Amino acid sequence: MQYNELLSQFKLLSGILKQPDHTELDERLAHLTKLIDKEIPDTLKKNAPPNYYELYMDFKSNYEQFRNFVLYDRLIGKNVVALGGGFSSGKSSFLNALDGENALPTSIDPSTAVPTFIVNGEKHESFGINIFNARVHIGLRDIRAISHGFGEIRDEDGNVTAEPVTLGHVIQSVFLASPKQIYANLAFVDTPGFSKPDSDTYSAKTDEYISRAQLDSSSFIMLFVQADAGTLKDEDIRFVNSLRKDIPKLFIVSKADVKSDRELADIVEHIKSLLTMSGIAYVNVLTFSCQKPDGYDAAAIRAILSEWDETGAVPKFARNFKKLFIDCRAYYEREIEEERQWLERLNTSLTKMETEDAETLKPLRALVKEIQDSILKLRGVYEELKKLKDEFFLEMKRVCDQIGVYMPEPSEVDMVDEVPDPLELLRAHKKAQGIGTNPETLKRLKEVFQGVTPALDRTAGGSAHREALVRLILEHCRVDAANIRINDAAHRAETHEAAIKKL
């Protein structure tokens, strides 16, 4: 019996280590991987920005999510709902309760945790992407073996003579399709728990940079807080504050059955208060227990998921990729300008000291040469970065064209989330100029617009407004989403502005 079990487990190992077929898509991904793993680090390593490591880790993890999107076609056209939270915060249990299959292992060792996606499907299927970017079949039981380990051998007395081996390091992502996941346009991803580097559960896979990148690549975020923890910790607040502001965030107080209704109400109110004081926007703070999957705030959670399910999918990969290039470019522009100013001051000083002998001026001239060399090097990196950016987005477009997805390089206008509210600007102007509001005008406006529901309830500018506008257009017009250009007017304005400056 033990022999047959070990044989089946090593067959699993053989299947997991499968090499990919060499297709054009594999070659495209290999090119992108080379750009990320070698060419970008080699270009930036000598003059890297201070926050380069964080930017690069976010970039690399975002690419891993993009690769999943490319290699698993069922993710195309779906909004990803990322489940975040500390280790053992109830994320996997929530997905099991949602799916009803108990397919995900709970109490996973964080060092072997694997991002796991659950999508809607006509039948139960499970696949994995291994370290060779090959798609491999994985049974539901195999998922537990990958996370918990296999190959354990015991002697006749039941003593362990060989410890189990885990396979989390050879599987990059796991995908489950299930008819019990009823949200056709959503893909749930169970991300590894984030922990501090000095915690007992820390490992490379639970590094907060990786967790942040996985959450920032999603369309919606669900963040889990254990009821028995009482509230959010300071490090949780800092982590959530570091996530992208434009992604809707729903907070779930998990394991609600361990607290009384009164205690739960206090916990929810305290979390809401903390989030508000910390300037963190949230959809809601709701309670859930996998012991009572239809109790507590389960109905409200499902209502929000249904609303998200009806939202048009807008992949955010291109935007996230562009962030590294924009931030690095801004750093080099600042450095070049600072060096240029120093050079200008030195040259001015040298001009004023022309009467001095050559030996006295020698150190200053050497410093001028040093700064000139520094500027040349910075400009060289700056130009190389521009070429890498163009090459990266061209190759990414080719990959997306091959799988039938429209994902162009975003303009810098698209990257702006914090657009000033015109109404707030008007109020500030009125206050500064001492202009009052005519009560009669206000009364008339209220009468005219009484009972009118706004078609858009998002602040103008930024991706949330753009997504809502695209959804509104698609609901009322027969048009391909790929042909909708929300920011074309802004793009033309930039062009005109540049032309005017040249006059």
SETOR-343204 format. One record per residue (C-alpha): residue number from 0; residue in one letter; chain; x, y, z. Coordinates in nm, 2 decimals. Layout:
N
seq:type:mol:xx:yy:zz
NUM:A:A:X:Y:Z
...
***
This chain:
503
seq:type:mol:xx:yy:zz
0:M:A:0.00:0.00:0.00
1:Q:A:0.28:0.24:0.09
2:Y:A:0.46:0.15:-0.23
3:N:A:0.16:0.23:-0.45
4:E:A:0.10:0.56:-0.26
5:L:A:0.47:0.66:-0.31
6:L:A:0.45:0.56:-0.68
7:S:A:0.15:0.78:-0.74
8:Q:A:0.32:1.07:-0.56
9:F:A:0.63:1.04:-0.77
10:K:A:0.42:1.03:-1.08
11:L:A:0.27:1.36:-0.96
12:L:A:0.63:1.49:-0.93
13:S:A:0.71:1.38:-1.28
14:G:A:0.40:1.56:-1.42
15:I:A:0.47:1.88:-1.23
16:L:A:0.82:1.90:-1.37
17:K:A:0.70:1.89:-1.72
18:Q:A:0.88:2.11:-1.98
19:P:A:0.67:2.35:-2.19
20:D:A:0.60:2.30:-2.56
21:H:A:0.80:2.55:-2.76
22:T:A:0.54:2.77:-2.91
23:E:A:0.56:3.13:-3.03
24:L:A:0.38:3.24:-2.71
25:D:A:0.65:3.07:-2.50
26:E:A:0.92:3.25:-2.70
27:R:A:0.74:3.59:-2.64
28:L:A:0.72:3.52:-2.27
29:A:A:1.09:3.41:-2.26
30:H:A:1.18:3.75:-2.42
31:L:A:0.98:3.94:-2.16
32:T:A:1.13:3.73:-1.88
33:K:A:1.48:3.80:-2.01
34:L:A:1.40:4.18:-2.01
35:I:A:1.28:4.16:-1.65
36:D:A:1.54:3.92:-1.51
37:K:A:1.85:4.05:-1.68
38:E:A:1.83:4.36:-1.90
39:I:A:1.64:4.59:-1.67
40:P:A:1.86:4.50:-1.36
41:D:A:2.18:4.52:-1.56
42:T:A:2.09:4.87:-1.69
43:L:A:1.98:5.01:-1.36
44:K:A:2.22:4.84:-1.11
45:K:A:2.50:5.11:-1.13
46:N:A:2.27:5.41:-1.08
47:A:A:1.96:5.26:-0.92
48:P:A:1.70:5.48:-0.75
49:P:A:1.69:5.44:-0.36
50:N:A:1.35:5.26:-0.38
51:Y:A:1.45:5.05:-0.68
52:Y:A:1.43:4.72:-0.49
53:E:A:1.07:4.78:-0.40
54:L:A:0.98:4.90:-0.75
55:Y:A:1.15:4.60:-0.91
56:M:A:0.99:4.35:-0.68
57:D:A:0.64:4.50:-0.75
58:F:A:0.73:4.49:-1.12
59:K:A:0.85:4.13:-1.11
60:S:A:0.54:4.00:-0.91
61:N:A:0.31:4.19:-1.14
62:Y:A:0.47:4.01:-1.43
63:E:A:0.41:3.68:-1.26
64:Q:A:0.04:3.77:-1.25
65:F:A:0.05:3.88:-1.61
66:R:A:0.20:3.54:-1.71
67:N:A:-0.08:3.36:-1.53
68:F:A:-0.33:3.57:-1.73
69:V:A:-0.15:3.47:-2.05
70:L:A:-0.10:3.10:-1.98
71:Y:A:-0.45:3.04:-1.83
72:D:A:-0.70:3.16:-2.08
73:R:A:-1.00:3.14:-1.84
74:L:A:-0.86:3.45:-1.66
75:I:A:-0.91:3.65:-1.98
76:G:A:-1.21:3.89:-1.94
77:K:A:-1.24:3.84:-1.57
78:N:A:-1.19:4.07:-1.28
79:V:A:-0.95:3.93:-1.02
80:V:A:-1.06:3.95:-0.66
81:A:A:-0.75:3.92:-0.45
82:L:A:-0.78:3.79:-0.09
83:G:A:-0.52:3.94:0.14
84:G:A:-0.44:3.93:0.51
85:G:A:-0.20:3.79:0.76
86:F:A:-0.10:3.42:0.77
87:S:A:-0.40:3.21:0.88
88:S:A:-0.65:3.49:0.87
89:G:A:-0.92:3.28:0.71
90:K:A:-0.87:3.35:0.34
91:S:A:-0.85:2.98:0.23
92:S:A:-1.14:2.89:0.46
93:F:A:-1.35:3.16:0.30
94:L:A:-1.28:3.03:-0.05
95:N:A:-1.36:2.68:0.06
96:A:A:-1.69:2.79:0.21
97:L:A:-1.76:2.99:-0.11
98:D:A:-1.67:2.69:-0.33
99:G:A:-1.80:2.42:-0.10
100:E:A:-1.53:2.17:-0.22
101:N:A:-1.26:2.22:0.05
102:A:A:-1.02:2.22:-0.23
103:L:A:-0.77:2.46:-0.08
104:P:A:-0.55:2.35:0.20
105:T:A:-0.59:2.55:0.52
106:S:A:-0.30:2.60:0.77
107:I:A:-0.05:2.61:0.48
108:D:A:0.31:2.66:0.57
109:P:A:0.38:3.01:0.43
110:S:A:0.71:2.90:0.29
111:T:A:0.52:2.67:0.05
112:A:A:0.21:2.89:-0.01
113:V:A:0.11:2.91:-0.38
114:P:A:-0.12:3.18:-0.53
115:T:A:-0.44:2.99:-0.61
116:F:A:-0.71:3.11:-0.85
117:I:A:-1.07:2.99:-0.85
118:V:A:-1.28:3.06:-1.16
119:N:A:-1.63:2.95:-1.27
120:G:A:-1.63:2.64:-1.49
121:E:A:-1.88:2.38:-1.61
122:K:A:-1.69:2.10:-1.44
123:H:A:-1.42:2.07:-1.17
124:E:A:-1.07:2.11:-1.31
125:S:A:-0.74:2.21:-1.17
126:F:A:-0.41:2.31:-1.33
127:G:A:-0.08:2.45:-1.23
128:I:A:0.19:2.66:-1.39
129:N:A:0.54:2.53:-1.30
130:I:A:0.87:2.71:-1.29
131:F:A:0.92:2.63:-1.66
132:N:A:0.60:2.81:-1.75
133:A:A:0.43:2.48:-1.85
134:R:A:0.07:2.42:-1.77
135:V:A:0.03:2.09:-1.58
136:H:A:-0.28:1.90:-1.47
137:I:A:-0.31:1.88:-1.09
138:G:A:-0.58:1.69:-0.90
139:L:A:-0.76:1.84:-0.60
140:R:A:-0.58:1.60:-0.37
141:D:A:-0.25:1.69:-0.53
142:I:A:-0.30:2.06:-0.42
143:R:A:-0.27:1.94:-0.06
144:A:A:0.03:1.73:-0.14
145:I:A:0.20:2.03:-0.30
146:S:A:0.14:2.25:0.00
147:H:A:0.17:2.00:0.29
148:G:A:0.43:1.77:0.13
149:F:A:0.44:1.41:0.02
150:G:A:0.68:1.12:0.03
151:E:A:0.67:1.06:0.40
152:I:A:0.79:0.71:0.49
153:R:A:0.71:0.54:0.82
154:D:A:0.85:0.21:0.96
155:E:A:0.65:-0.08:1.09
156:D:A:0.61:0.09:1.43
157:G:A:0.47:0.41:1.27
158:N:A:0.79:0.62:1.32
159:V:A:0.87:0.87:1.05
160:T:A:1.19:0.76:0.87
161:A:A:1.17:1.01:0.58
162:E:A:1.02:1.36:0.61
163:P:A:0.76:1.48:0.35
164:V:A:0.88:1.70:0.07
165:T:A:0.68:2.01:-0.03
166:L:A:0.65:2.13:-0.39
167:G:A:0.55:2.50:-0.35
168:H:A:0.89:2.61:-0.49
169:V:A:0.83:2.43:-0.83
170:I:A:0.47:2.54:-0.88
171:Q:A:0.42:2.91:-0.94
172:S:A:0.04:2.92:-0.95
173:V:A:-0.26:2.69:-0.91
174:F:A:-0.60:2.73:-1.10
175:L:A:-0.93:2.57:-1.00
176:A:A:-1.24:2.57:-1.22
177:S:A:-1.56:2.49:-1.03
178:P:A:-1.93:2.52:-1.11
179:K:A:-1.98:2.60:-0.74
180:Q:A:-1.79:2.93:-0.80
181:I:A:-2.10:3.10:-0.94
182:Y:A:-1.94:3.44:-1.03
183:A:A:-1.88:3.40:-1.41
184:N:A:-1.68:3.72:-1.45
185:L:A:-1.47:3.70:-1.13
186:A:A:-1.15:3.51:-1.05
187:F:A:-1.06:3.48:-0.69
188:V:A:-0.70:3.45:-0.59
189:D:A:-0.58:3.33:-0.25
190:T:A:-0.25:3.52:-0.20
191:P:A:0.02:3.41:0.06
192:G:A:-0.02:3.59:0.39
193:F:A:0.20:3.89:0.44
194:S:A:0.42:3.89:0.75
195:K:A:0.70:4.11:0.89
196:P:A:1.06:3.99:0.81
197:D:A:1.13:3.93:1.18
198:S:A:0.81:3.72:1.23
199:D:A:0.82:3.34:1.28
200:T:A:0.63:3.29:0.95
201:Y:A:0.85:3.51:0.73
202:S:A:0.99:3.37:0.41
203:A:A:1.06:3.49:0.06
204:K:A:0.71:3.40:-0.05
205:T:A:0.55:3.60:0.23
206:D:A:0.76:3.91:0.17
207:E:A:0.53:4.21:0.18
208:Y:A:0.66:4.34:-0.15
209:I:A:0.53:4.02:-0.33
210:S:A:0.20:4.03:-0.14
211:R:A:0.15:4.40:-0.23
212:A:A:0.23:4.34:-0.60
213:Q:A:-0.02:4.05:-0.62
214:L:A:-0.29:4.27:-0.45
215:D:A:-0.21:4.57:-0.66
216:S:A:-0.25:4.36:-0.98
217:S:A:-0.62:4.28:-0.89
218:S:A:-0.94:4.46:-0.98
219:F:A:-1.09:4.43:-0.62
220:I:A:-0.94:4.34:-0.28
221:M:A:-1.08:4.16:0.01
222:L:A:-0.88:4.20:0.33
223:F:A:-0.93:3.95:0.61
224:V:A:-0.89:4.03:0.98
225:Q:A:-0.94:3.75:1.24
226:A:A:-1.22:3.83:1.49
227:D:A:-1.00:3.69:1.78
228:A:A:-0.73:3.95:1.68
229:G:A:-0.97:4.22:1.78
230:T:A:-0.87:4.48:1.52
231:L:A:-0.61:4.58:1.27
232:K:A:-0.25:4.61:1.38
233:D:A:-0.03:4.91:1.31
234:E:A:0.17:4.71:1.05
235:D:A:-0.16:4.61:0.88
236:I:A:-0.26:4.97:0.85
237:R:A:0.08:5.06:0.70
238:F:A:0.06:4.77:0.46
239:V:A:-0.30:4.86:0.34
240:N:A:-0.20:5.22:0.31
241:S:A:0.08:5.12:0.07
242:L:A:-0.17:4.95:-0.17
243:R:A:-0.31:5.13:-0.47
244:K:A:-0.58:5.37:-0.36
245:D:A:-0.80:5.32:-0.66
246:I:A:-0.87:4.95:-0.60
247:P:A:-1.20:4.90:-0.40
248:K:A:-1.13:4.72:-0.07
249:L:A:-1.37:4.52:0.13
250:F:A:-1.27:4.42:0.48
251:I:A:-1.39:4.09:0.62
252:V:A:-1.38:4.01:1.00
253:S:A:-1.33:3.63:0.97
254:K:A:-1.39:3.36:1.23
255:A:A:-1.68:3.56:1.35
256:D:A:-1.83:3.27:1.55
257:V:A:-1.56:3.31:1.82
258:K:A:-1.71:3.64:1.93
259:S:A:-2.05:3.75:2.05
260:D:A:-2.27:3.98:1.84
261:R:A:-2.19:4.27:2.07
262:E:A:-1.82:4.21:2.05
263:L:A:-1.83:4.18:1.67
264:A:A:-2.02:4.51:1.64
265:D:A:-1.75:4.68:1.85
266:I:A:-1.47:4.52:1.64
267:V:A:-1.64:4.64:1.32
268:E:A:-1.68:4.99:1.44
269:H:A:-1.33:5.01:1.57
270:I:A:-1.19:4.89:1.24
271:K:A:-1.40:5.15:1.05
272:S:A:-1.28:5.42:1.28
273:L:A:-0.91:5.31:1.23
274:L:A:-0.95:5.31:0.85
275:T:A:-1.12:5.65:0.84
276:M:A:-0.85:5.81:1.06
277:S:A:-0.58:5.65:0.85
278:G:A:-0.73:5.79:0.53
279:I:A:-0.81:5.44:0.39
280:A:A:-1.12:5.42:0.16
281:Y:A:-1.32:5.10:0.20
282:V:A:-1.63:4.95:0.06
283:N:A:-1.75:4.81:0.39
284:V:A:-1.64:4.61:0.70
285:L:A:-1.84:4.28:0.72
286:T:A:-1.83:3.97:0.93
287:F:A:-1.81:3.60:0.81
288:S:A:-1.76:3.26:0.95
289:C:A:-1.69:2.94:0.75
290:Q:A:-1.87:2.75:1.03
291:K:A:-2.19:2.94:0.93
292:P:A:-2.13:3.03:0.56
293:D:A:-2.49:3.17:0.53
294:G:A:-2.49:3.36:0.85
295:Y:A:-2.35:3.69:0.98
296:D:A:-2.29:3.93:0.68
297:A:A:-2.27:3.65:0.42
298:A:A:-2.57:3.80:0.22
299:A:A:-2.41:4.14:0.21
300:I:A:-2.08:4.00:0.10
301:R:A:-2.25:3.80:-0.18
302:A:A:-2.43:4.12:-0.29
303:I:A:-2.10:4.31:-0.32
304:L:A:-1.95:4.02:-0.51
305:S:A:-2.25:4.01:-0.75
306:E:A:-2.20:4.38:-0.81
307:W:A:-1.83:4.33:-0.89
308:D:A:-1.93:4.04:-1.11
309:E:A:-2.12:4.28:-1.33
310:T:A:-1.83:4.52:-1.36
311:G:A:-1.64:4.52:-1.69
312:A:A:-1.29:4.38:-1.66
313:V:A:-1.01:4.63:-1.72
314:P:A:-0.66:4.46:-1.68
315:K:A:-0.42:4.68:-1.48
316:F:A:-0.10:4.51:-1.58
317:A:A:0.02:4.77:-1.83
318:R:A:-0.04:5.05:-1.57
319:N:A:0.15:4.87:-1.30
320:F:A:0.44:4.79:-1.54
321:K:A:0.46:5.16:-1.64
322:K:A:0.50:5.27:-1.28
323:L:A:0.86:5.14:-1.26
324:F:A:0.96:5.32:-1.58
325:I:A:0.80:5.65:-1.47
326:D:A:0.94:5.64:-1.12
327:C:A:1.29:5.56:-1.24
328:R:A:1.27:5.82:-1.52
329:A:A:1.17:6.09:-1.26
330:Y:A:1.46:5.99:-1.04
331:Y:A:1.72:6.03:-1.33
332:E:A:1.56:6.36:-1.44
333:R:A:1.60:6.49:-1.08
334:E:A:1.96:6.36:-1.05
335:I:A:2.06:6.51:-1.39
336:E:A:1.91:6.85:-1.30
337:E:A:2.08:6.85:-0.97
338:E:A:2.42:6.77:-1.13
339:R:A:2.36:7.03:-1.40
340:Q:A:2.30:7.30:-1.14
341:W:A:2.62:7.20:-0.96
342:L:A:2.81:7.21:-1.29
343:E:A:2.67:7.56:-1.36
344:R:A:2.78:7.69:-1.02
345:L:A:3.13:7.54:-1.06
346:N:A:3.17:7.69:-1.41
347:T:A:3.05:8.03:-1.27
348:S:A:3.31:8.01:-1.00
349:L:A:3.58:7.91:-1.25
350:T:A:3.50:8.21:-1.46
351:K:A:3.53:8.44:-1.17
352:M:A:3.87:8.28:-1.08
353:E:A:4.03:8.31:-1.42
354:T:A:4.32:8.51:-1.27
355:E:A:4.42:8.23:-1.04
356:D:A:4.71:8.00:-1.14
357:A:A:4.64:7.66:-1.31
358:E:A:4.75:7.46:-1.00
359:T:A:4.49:7.63:-0.78
360:L:A:4.21:7.57:-1.03
361:K:A:4.31:7.21:-1.10
362:P:A:4.08:7.05:-0.83
363:L:A:3.79:7.26:-0.95
364:R:A:3.85:7.15:-1.31
365:A:A:3.87:6.79:-1.20
366:L:A:3.54:6.83:-1.01
367:V:A:3.38:6.98:-1.33
368:K:A:3.50:6.67:-1.53
369:E:A:3.37:6.44:-1.26
370:I:A:3.02:6.60:-1.27
371:Q:A:3.02:6.60:-1.65
372:D:A:3.10:6.23:-1.66
373:S:A:2.83:6.17:-1.40
374:I:A:2.57:6.35:-1.61
375:L:A:2.68:6.15:-1.92
376:K:A:2.63:5.83:-1.73
377:L:A:2.29:5.93:-1.59
378:R:A:2.18:6.04:-1.94
379:G:A:2.30:5.70:-2.08
380:V:A:2.10:5.51:-1.83
381:Y:A:1.80:5.74:-1.89
382:E:A:1.82:5.67:-2.27
383:E:A:1.86:5.29:-2.21
384:L:A:1.56:5.29:-1.99
385:K:A:1.35:5.46:-2.26
386:K:A:1.46:5.19:-2.51
387:L:A:1.38:4.91:-2.26
388:K:A:1.04:5.06:-2.19
389:D:A:0.95:5.07:-2.56
390:E:A:1.08:4.72:-2.62
391:F:A:0.89:4.58:-2.31
392:F:A:0.56:4.73:-2.41
393:L:A:0.60:4.63:-2.78
394:E:A:0.67:4.27:-2.67
395:M:A:0.38:4.28:-2.42
396:K:A:0.15:4.41:-2.70
397:R:A:0.25:4.12:-2.92
398:V:A:0.18:3.87:-2.65
399:C:A:-0.16:4.03:-2.58
400:D:A:-0.25:4.04:-2.95
401:Q:A:-0.17:3.67:-2.97
402:I:A:-0.43:3.59:-2.70
403:G:A:-0.68:3.84:-2.83
404:V:A:-0.65:4.10:-2.55
405:Y:A:-0.63:4.47:-2.60
406:M:A:-0.37:4.61:-2.35
407:P:A:-0.19:4.91:-2.49
408:E:A:0.08:5.11:-2.30
409:P:A:-0.10:5.36:-2.08
410:S:A:-0.03:5.73:-2.12
411:E:A:0.08:5.93:-1.83
412:V:A:-0.26:6.09:-1.82
413:D:A:-0.40:5.75:-1.75
414:M:A:-0.16:5.71:-1.46
415:V:A:-0.31:6.01:-1.27
416:D:A:-0.55:5.90:-1.01
417:E:A:-0.56:6.21:-0.79
418:V:A:-0.74:6.46:-1.02
419:P:A:-0.86:6.78:-0.83
420:D:A:-1.23:6.79:-0.78
421:P:A:-1.36:7.09:-0.98
422:L:A:-1.63:7.15:-0.72
423:E:A:-1.37:7.17:-0.45
424:L:A:-1.16:7.41:-0.65
425:L:A:-1.47:7.63:-0.71
426:R:A:-1.55:7.63:-0.34
427:A:A:-1.19:7.73:-0.25
428:H:A:-1.21:8.01:-0.51
429:K:A:-1.54:8.14:-0.37
430:K:A:-1.40:8.14:-0.02
431:A:A:-1.08:8.32:-0.12
432:Q:A:-1.28:8.59:-0.31
433:G:A:-1.55:8.62:-0.04
434:I:A:-1.83:8.52:-0.29
435:G:A:-2.14:8.39:-0.13
436:T:A:-2.40:8.14:-0.27
437:N:A:-2.74:8.28:-0.37
438:P:A:-3.00:8.08:-0.16
439:E:A:-3.26:8.11:-0.43
440:T:A:-3.03:7.95:-0.69
441:L:A:-2.95:7.67:-0.45
442:K:A:-3.32:7.61:-0.38
443:R:A:-3.40:7.60:-0.76
444:L:A:-3.12:7.35:-0.83
445:K:A:-3.25:7.12:-0.55
446:E:A:-3.60:7.13:-0.69
447:V:A:-3.48:7.05:-1.04
448:F:A:-3.26:6.76:-0.95
449:Q:A:-3.47:6.61:-0.67
450:G:A:-3.50:6.24:-0.72
451:V:A:-3.24:6.22:-1.00
452:T:A:-2.99:5.94:-0.96
453:P:A:-2.65:6.02:-1.11
454:A:A:-2.53:5.79:-1.39
455:L:A:-2.18:5.81:-1.26
456:D:A:-2.10:5.81:-0.89
457:R:A:-1.72:5.82:-0.92
458:T:A:-1.49:6.12:-0.89
459:A:A:-1.38:6.24:-1.24
460:G:A:-1.03:6.13:-1.34
461:G:A:-0.85:5.82:-1.25
462:S:A:-0.93:5.45:-1.33
463:A:A:-1.24:5.41:-1.11
464:H:A:-1.42:5.69:-1.30
465:R:A:-1.29:5.55:-1.63
466:E:A:-1.41:5.20:-1.56
467:A:A:-1.76:5.32:-1.45
468:L:A:-1.78:5.53:-1.77
469:V:A:-1.68:5.24:-1.99
470:R:A:-1.94:5.02:-1.82
471:L:A:-2.21:5.29:-1.88
472:I:A:-2.11:5.31:-2.25
473:L:A:-2.12:4.93:-2.30
474:E:A:-2.46:4.91:-2.13
475:H:A:-2.62:5.16:-2.37
476:C:A:-2.42:5.14:-2.69
477:R:A:-2.31:4.86:-2.92
478:V:A:-1.94:4.91:-2.93
479:D:A:-1.63:4.71:-2.87
480:A:A:-1.46:4.80:-2.54
481:A:A:-1.13:4.81:-2.72
482:N:A:-1.25:5.10:-2.93
483:I:A:-1.35:5.32:-2.63
484:R:A:-1.08:5.59:-2.58
485:I:A:-1.17:5.78:-2.26
486:N:A:-0.85:6.00:-2.25
487:D:A:-0.80:6.08:-2.62
488:A:A:-0.90:6.44:-2.56
489:A:A:-0.64:6.47:-2.28
490:H:A:-0.39:6.32:-2.51
491:R:A:-0.46:6.57:-2.78
492:A:A:-0.44:6.85:-2.53
493:E:A:-0.09:6.74:-2.43
494:T:A:0.01:6.74:-2.80
495:H:A:-0.13:7.09:-2.85
496:E:A:0.04:7.22:-2.54
497:A:A:0.38:7.08:-2.66
498:A:A:0.33:7.24:-3.00
499:I:A:0.24:7.58:-2.85
500:K:A:0.56:7.57:-2.63
501:K:A:0.77:7.53:-2.94
502:L:A:0.63:7.86:-3.10
***
